[in-house]
Structures are given as C-alpha cells and as structure tokens.
C-alpha cells in the first residue's frame, strides 16, 4: 500500500473541527456557524494546523474517481487545442451570447468561502501556536493556499475585493470592500507566496513529504502568478483592450521571476525526470512521485482505498476529448526548424519520425498498433469498434473525432484499471524554467546562456535539438500565425518560447490561460474550425481487410467499405484540399473552410461576470458599488 499525504482517519474530533471550519451558508458574507469547540482551545500545536490545512488539500485540488473519460485527459478542453468529440465546445461558441450577467456565480461564492477559511487559520493560529519549524511549515501551506485561492479568482474576475482578515457581517467597512485593481490583487498573492517560501521546507525535508506543498512548489507558483499578471498587463496594454490596467505594463511582475527562479535553479540545477525510452511520456505515469526529479506538488493515490484511486488507465479511451490541428501544427521538426518550412503535412507515422519527440510521446500514432495490442492492455480478441488508430466511426459514439488520440501519460499496467495509483502532477520544475525564459524574452534580456539553462534542459530530456538564439532570430516572420497563438511583430524568441510552452504543457490545462494573458484569445478562436489528421490514412486502414486481420481483428460479417465519405450524413468527412478530418462536419457552422467557426466576444469573454446578487448586496448593505466586468450587463 502506497503512503498517502493526508490521513483520512483523523477521528471524530478532526472531522468535527473540519465541519466547523468549512461550513458556510449561501455565500461568503455569512458567518461560520457557532459551535461548541472554540478556536481558542484549538491551534495550539503544529498537528492542529496540519489537521486544518489537510481540508484545504481536499477542496483545492482535483480528485479523480472512476471517470471512464480518461480523467485528466480533458484539462485543455475549452481551448483551441482540445475539443469535445462531435459536440461543439460551447464556451468557444458565443455567437448568440447576450452578455447578460448571471444572478449567481459559483466561482465567486466558493472563492470567498475558501478565502474566509484561509483567513480563519491566520486569525487564530498566528501568534498563538507553538513556534516550531513544523508549525511554521504548515502555516506556510496556509499562505500558499490563500495565494492559490486568490489566483483562481483573479483569473476569472480580474479586479477583486481584497480581504485578508476574518471579518463578520457586523464589520461592514471591511466586509463590503470595493473591487481593487488586479495589479493590487496580484501583489497580495505574491506577498502570501513570499511568506510561504520563507516558511516551507524543501521537498522531502521536514514536513514536506508525500505530496505536501514545499518550497519548490511555492517558488514555481510565484513564477506562474508573476508571469500571468505581468504578461496580462503587458499585452493587454499593448493592444489597448478593455482589460488593460491603466498605467501598468506588467514589468514589475516579470522582473520578480528571475530572482525567484535563480534561488530554485541554484538548489535544483538541471535535475528533471529522464528515465526510460520515452521519459516525457512516462513522467505522467509514475506511481510514486516522491522521488521524481522536478515534480514538486502532486496528489498521491492509493489503489487499496477506492476513494483515493484513479482511472488514468483509461486515458486512451479519451471519451471524446480530441486533439486538434492547432497543437499538431505547432510542433517543430526534430532539428528545430518549423515544419511549415519543410515538408507539407504528412500522415501520423511520418510525423512521429519527423517531429519533436514530444509529438510521439503525446499523440498516439498508428505504428504502435491497435487498442487491443497496447502492451499491458492486450485483448485476446481486439474489438473493432475501439481501435486506437480510428477517428470516430459514428456521430453517436463518444470516441476520438480528429484522429489525434491522447498518449501522454497513458498507464500500461492492467492492474491499474479502476484502482489506479498513478500520481497526478500539479506543479513541476519545467513551468518555472519556461516562465523565466518567457519573462526574459519579453524584457529583452534573454541570452543563449539563459536558453541553455531553461529550454535546452527541457529539450535535452527527449533528444530534441537544442534551441539556438541565432537560428531563432533567422526564422521568417510568416511562420508566426496569430491563429496559433503567436503575436505578429513580436521578437521571434518571444514567439518561440510560447511554442515551447504549448508543446511542453500540452493537455495539462495551461493553454486557455496562456492565450488570454497574451491577449490573443479572440485571434486564436474567432473563425477557427478545428481540423484533424489526414482522413485518407484512416480510409486506407479501415477499408483494407488484410490490415485489420493482421492486427487481430475478427472481421467476419463486416461489410466493406467500413469507413466511407458521402456528404454530411455518414461516418466522417474532410476538408477539400487539405484532406484533414472535419470533426464538426454535421454542424453547419463548421462544414467548410469559409464557415463561421468558433466565436468569442473580444470585449467581454476574457473575464467572467461579477454575480448580480453580490452587486445588489454590496449596494443594499453598505452603499458600496461593486463594478461589473467589461461587456457584461
């Protein structure tokens, strides 16, 4: 049985305390209910704080349980690089959206309920708990989680009321604060992270064990926040969008990244996970991340306890999440040259040899064989309905629609099915390294030595050609298409770092945040019609009986051609000219290259709405105007 980082058997007293701390009414304005256990008799020891912050781990991080859709295979859904099968991604299809704000918003009420929980800890523990290194570490975890909670809200709403004290509804002046500039919110987050960094142990030392927050995680998270806000202010300012911060260019945040990361680089060096023939892929399929280089925060799973297990084994049954051409077209050739400058788009097996090795370690290619022959998942009689190389065969089925199937992090051990112990990564070293490279590229201070200790450390793990600054500067500007997330006219190195980031963190949930902070969300999404692999290679395979029988399929009774194209009422279709699969061929909005495609409102959809109920409450209770976000009414 694998050790887990949070004890679930904390006893009646622990559960009672957690219930008291977490219970809230409809929104953050309500007080926690009165209880028999007073905080004055708690928070005396490091163990007391640990019990309290354990609850934060459970509510702040995803917990995957028996999800047949492959669990975290869909983290980039809602962006341009991953779509939901044959169902048009609603969040990117806002043509008819009215912009009327909702009465309630779960993100707002949940966010401030969690911030109240954070503030409760500091109200009663600071200055009271025994002063020990262990207690300091757990307080550091508390600071990390308050930063985590505010950052989650910053990304959704931008400007926010900043509340760092435990206030009650009687304390109107502090409870009903107006929204403060996102610049100030980000500064508060950085302040909390600085406190966390000072207090936390390094990974594996002291209390920083088995999946708990550590100093490394806090440093990388600081780089995440600083990069996000710095680039948001920088790029939205350059474009003069409604989301720009007056008088701010973001450089004050970008300049925080280098000193923070130099502290970590001095400690960590170039140590990242490099084991096995496909180290990038295998990084995400480890059963115990405690000794994995560069993995700083993760959830540990225990297959012997069902609520603590996952089903990452089914990642290849991606249940609809399908990779698009926008990701595939971003990969460089193995020698570092852009694929658009060399050979035209090729079939999957050719691409697996031609492109950056991370392509083959992220996307399944036919040369690996069909579903029933995956090592560790062999079937005596492979089912023809679920061949791993197939695009969707029926509009009603819930399987891959583009021909680009997830391979990254696939679990190849059949013992993991329904009781998986594969740990789940939340923060890793590579993020901090690329944040440093991006910040220095924007500030104009990046040199080859910076690239060598960041990007080339990451590339070296998979045998990708190292990045050369001179070669990057010579790339034609035509390569940097705005619909892929590049900024026209930006220095080549800025765009190349963006490419590197998208490839390295593909399917990990970073893409939507990135294209929003780069102020290219609308340029990437508007008019975009997702495309897939070349249809012909799938027609050739599925309509060749010998190919199917060679792969072990029973084709008795099967009528050929099995896969056919005939208008919009059949199995699949493709774009004329390119021959690439059209996953949304049954939707009029996506049928041809001239169709409307996706659409978001560039003056509204970078942020969500402030709930109308909160605007009304602020006005009624304290005569405070809680402003609405741009484009919402």
C-alpha positions, 0 to 999 in steps of 0.5 A: 500500500502506497503512503498517502499525504493526508490521513483520512482517519483523523477521528471524530474530533478532526472531522468535527473541527473540519465541519466547523471550519468549512461550513458556510451558508449561501455565500461568503458574507455569512458567518461560520456557524457557532459551535461548541469547540472554540478556536481558542482551545484549538491551534495550539500545536503544529498537528492542529494546523496540519489537521486544518490545512489537510481540508484545504488539500481536499477542496483545492485540488482535483480528485479523480474517481472512476471517470471512464473519460480518461480523467485528466485527459480533458484539462485543455478542453475549452481551448483551441487545442482540445475539443469535445468529440462531435459536440461543439465546445460551447464556451468557444461558441458565443455567437448568440451570447447576450452578455447578460450577467448571471444572478449567481456565480459559483466561482465567486461564492466558493472563492470567498468561502475558501478565502474566509477559511484561509483567513480563519487559520491566520486569525487564530493560529498566528501568534498563538501556536507553538513556534516550531519549524513544523508549525511554521511549515504548515502555516506556510501551506496556509499562505500558499493556499490563500495565494492559490485561492486568490489566483483562481479568482483573479483569473476569472474576475480580474479586479477583486475585493481584497480581504485578508482578515476574518471579518463578520457581517457586523464589520461592514467597512471591511466586509463590503470592500470595493473591487481593487485593481488586479495589479493590487490583487496580484501583489497580495498573492505574491506577498502570501507566496513570499511568506510561504517560501520563507516558511516551507521546507524543501521537498522531502525535508521536514514536513514536506513529504508525500505530496505536501506543498514545499518550497519548490512548489511555492517558488514555481507558483510565484513564477506562474502568478508573476508571469500571468499578471505581468504578461496580462498587463503587458499585452493587454496594454499593448493592444489597448483592450478593455482589460488593460490596467491603466498605467501598468505594463506588467514589468514589475511582475516579470522582473520578480521571476528571475530572482525567484527562479535563480534561488530554485535553479541554484538548489535544483540545477538541471535535475528533471525526470529522464528515465526510460525510452520515452521519459516525457511520456512516462513522467505522467505515469509514475506511481510514486512521485516522491522521488521524481526529479522536478515534480514538486506538488502532486496528489498521491493515490492509493489503489487499496482505498477506492476513494483515493484511486484513479482511472488514468488507465483509461486515458486512451479511451479519451471519451471524446476529448480530441486533439486538434490541428492547432497543437499538431501544427505547432510542433517543430521538426526534430532539428528545430526548424518549423515544419511549415518550412519543410515538408507539407503535412504528412500522415501520423507515422511520418510525423512521429519520425519527423517531429519533436519527440514530444509529438510521439510521446503525446499523440498516439500514432498508428505504428504502435498498433491497435487498442487491443495490442497496447502492451499491458492492455492486450485483448485476446480478441481486439474489438473493432469498434475501439481501435486506437488508430480510428477517428470516430466511426459514428456521430453517436459514439463518444470516441476520438473525432480528429484522429489525434488520440491522447498518449501522454501519460497513458498507464500500461499496467492492467492492474491499474484499471479502476484502482489506479495509483498513478500520481497526478502532477500539479506543479513541476520544475519545467513551468518555472524554467519556461516562465523565466525564459518567457519573462526574459524574452519579453524584457529583452534580456534573454541570452543563449546562456539563459536558453541553455539553462531553461529550454535546452534542459527541457529539450535535452530530456527527449533528444530534441535539438537544442534551441539556438538564439541565432537560428531563432532570430533567422526564422521568417516572420510568416511562420508566426500565425496569430491563429496559433497563438503567436503575436505578429511583430513580436521578437521571434524568441518571444514567439518561440518560447510560447511554442515551447510552452504549448508543446511542453504543457500540452493537455495539462490545462495551461493553454486557455490561460496562456492565450488570454494573458497574451491577449490573443484569445479572440485571434486564436478562436474567432473563425477557427474550425478545428481540423484533424489528421489526414482522413485518407490514412484512416480510409486506407486502414479501415477499408483494407481487410488484410490490415485489420486481420493482421492486427487481430481483428475478427472481421467476419460479417463486416461489410466493406467499405467500413469507413466511407465519405458521402456528404454530411450524413455518414461516418466522417468527412474532410476538408477539400484540399487539405484532406484533414478530418472535419470533426464538426462536419454535421454542424453547419457552422463548421462544414467548410473552410469559409464557415463561421467557426468558433466565436468569442466576444473580444470585449467581454469573454476574457473575464467572467461576470461579477454575480448580480446578487453580490452587486445588489448586496454590496449596494443594499448593505453598505452603499458600496458599488461593486463594478461589473466586468467589461461587456457584461450587463 
